[in-house]
Amino acid sequence: MKRIFMLFVLFCSACSLAPEYHRPAVDAPKAFSGGLFVKAKPADDLPKGAWWKIYTDESLDNLESQLEGNQDLKAALSRLSQAQSALKAQRALLFPQVNVGAVSQKINTSQNRATYFRGIPYRYSDNLLTADVSYEPDVFGRLANQVAVARQQMESSKADLATLRLSLQAELAADYFTLQALRRQQAALRNLAENEDQYLKLTRALYEGGAVPEADVDEAEIALQNAKAQEQDAELQAQTLIHAIALLLGKPATGFSVHTENGEPRPWAVISLPSRLLERRPDIASSERQVEAANAAIGVARAAYFPEFTLSAQGGFESGQMANLIATPSELWSLGAGAMVNLFDAGLRKALTEEARARYTETVANYRQSVLNAYREVEDSLSAIRQLELEDKSGESALQSASRAADQAGFRYQGGMASYLDVVTAQIQVAQAKQQLALLQGRRMTASVLLVKALGGGPR
């Protein structure tokens, strides 16, 4: 009988009541705008590397290298450590638990107790040395599925950490490029204010000579003050971005400064985007790990319908004298096996199983939503890059035209064929074109960073 029982335990230890896991199907388009899809497979653990180096900006490299000081990132690392410890704790339940104990005591019993008989010692010593082993065979896979849940939760935490790190890297890069664009915009606005000041001085001279009405002076004054206000607003936005970057790096905003390169950055040039790049998105990986954890949790809930088996063994020595504690007559031991099954719980197990299935359905929906959202983010970024590239070309053409017009106005003024007012007006148009171009270039760089983020990292 004992052999039959042990064979049953060994046979069922490999059983699992969790449904066979299949990755949830997601309807996907045939291709991105400019790239074909391929069948996905898990690849989120592949290294993304320092993807921001595609922009070849030393100042950005220096800032990204300091990102490990971010407090949210440190908190996520702690959450991952907690999940790893929880997995170790669940794994420990798969193995026997061994306890060792030792007791030495003097005992004095009541001589007036109901079961006392004369001649029986009422004062004596008792020394006990024991070891016990307990083990729960995982007959129906309950413990194994609990380990699977903890493992997937840990993997999900790891993916969440990667998601947060990528988001922080992208946010830092976007803030940096926006700050860089703002500083170029400030330079254009400063040039605009200088030209508006010259225009105001010229208008006042013309007014004093009776060549223009006083209203022209007021309009020139308004234009100058508007240019100064825009420059001050750009400075405020720049300071706000600097403070945001300090927060991202885990540093106090007071006294923090950011150096930006003077060159004009260029977005990452995208030729084709196969869908396998989405495999690297850690948020999608996290969602799928949650689905796997929920699937294993169904097995845990279903195992509650079946008996729980326990094996136990205890052995040791007990003696009233320490001298003969470790001796054959002092031996004590016990072996046992048990089983327990719930016969009535008023529908508790059924409700818990239904809850586990409903949670699985929820995680499947969340996974599909994360995949669809990933496709949307890539398409949004591609559309933004294409449209902003067209706008940037138009902006460059406008700047070139304004520069040529300013040069012609300068030549005509030197030849006496145009007034200085024409020169100043042309210079103002150049400054405005530079300002608009700086804004467009900043938006293009931000769109490029968002595309990198949407793809789960830069090119390998």
Secondary structure, DSSP 8 states (H G I E B T S, - for coil): -HHHHHHHHHHHTT---S-----------SEETTEE-------TTS----GGGGG--HHHHHHHTTGGG-HHHHHHHHHHHHHHHHHHHHHHTTS-EEEEEEEEEEEE--TTSTT--TTS-SEEEEEEEEEEEEE---TTSHHHHHHHHHHHHHHHHHHHHHHHHHHHHHHHHHHHHHHHHHHHHHHHHHHHHHHHHHHHHHHHHHHHTTSS-HHHHHHHHHHHHHHHHHHHHHHHHHHHHHHHHHHHTT--STT------SS-------S---GGGGGG-HHHHHHHHHHHHHHHHHHHHHHTTS-EEEEEEEEEEEESSGGGSSSGGGEEEEEEEEEE--S--TTHHHHHHHHHHHHHHHHHHHHHHHHHHHHHHHHHHHHHHHHHHHHHHHHHHHHHHHHHHHHHHHHHHHTTSS-HHHHHHHHHHHHHHHHHHHHHHHHHHHHHHHHHHHTTS---
